[in-house]
């Protein structure tokens, strides 16, 4: 094949490769919402909580069974041998008997009144509602865990870009310093200073790249996929004021009404109160309807040769009179457990209120800090540009240029950090208020470049 043939073949291969590449779908960047949807089906911590809640739901069926009739069937079949001696006037008469034994019984017991069963059922209802609330809390925690790692990964990604830009600029400054030194204009100190800054930036870049890989791996562990691309922050979309409301009372009211931990703690108090009723049931009577259908043949030596086919229906009343003080002690113990549950509710309420106040204040401060750092970045960019012009004119030193570059890098990273802290505080505030769910996650997507 001549050189023209090779060129034709190469052109066909390239064109074919471009067509294949164009036909392949581009992998979309993962968003908070897409990662959450995958984590719902994969994250072990959430799936375990979901399974435990499903298991707890069976408690209501178990407690409902206490009101249902209990039907039992029993049977015994065997063979007996009896040597019987009977005293008569002529004397003793010995009889050797071989016989089959048959005994069948079908019994039904229908509870009519049992205070312990009523308290058990009501306690199970409250307990299941408490577990449902805690599952909502686990769902919000899943969102918070995903968001935390997502923000950390994005910050590390931005830090990598800033460091690479810093390395490129520092390399140029070092080369310029070397050229100036070679022409007898600069100093060796400028070269060494630039080289030292370059090596520090390179070391920090390696550490940051490792952190980025680790945070992406954490996201992968929660979602079961390999996370390569994640939707970056759309900084211009970040709020300029507190989302939803800036009123502290609004957020406190939301937290008291909707926070699943407070709801679960309230229901735990109800569970404890029903446990008191359950223990007090030891002083109350029980009433059952009992029906028995039985058949027996030769079931004892006194009934040899006899058959009994019996049906009975009766009301069975049981009244406890004295149990040695056990019931009274159990009731006192249950009342103390109510006190403990109420104090746990107080603790949860105060803790959630404190967190709500903290996150709202942090959001207010974060919005102000974000505005200040945006201005600081602009000022640092202007200062760097002026320093570089001064360096070219010979009025500024290479070290001053390096310092201006580092100041700009620090300002950019601080701005990035403040932005992600702000987003994290918004998520934490909504979680404290009991508002963090999939709908809120969809609203958060507006802060990212999801196209």
Buried (B, 14 or more C-beta within 10 A) or exposed (E): EEEEEEEEEEEEEEEEEEEEEEEEEEEEBBBBBBBBBBBBEBBEEBBEBBEBBEEBEEBBEEBBEBBEEEEEEEEEEEEBEEEEEEEEEEEEEEEEEEBEBBBBBBBBBBBEEBBBBBBBBBBBBBBBBBBBBBBBBBBBBBBBBBBBBBBBBBBBBBBBEBBBBBBEBBBEBBEBBBEBBEEEEBBEEBBEBBBEBBEBBBEBBEEBBEBBEEBBBBBBBBBEBEBEEBBEBBBEEBBEEBEBEEEEEBBBEBBBEBBBBBBBBBBBBBBBBBBBBBBBBBBBEBBBBBBBBBBBBBBEEEEBEEEEEEEEEEEEEEEEEEEEEEBBEBBEEBBEBBEEBBEBBEEBBEBBBEBBBBBBEBBBBBBEBBEEBBEBBEEBBEBBEEBBEBBEEEEBBBBBBBBBBBBBBBBBBBBBBBBBBBBBBBBBBBBBBBBBBEEBBEBBBEBBEBE
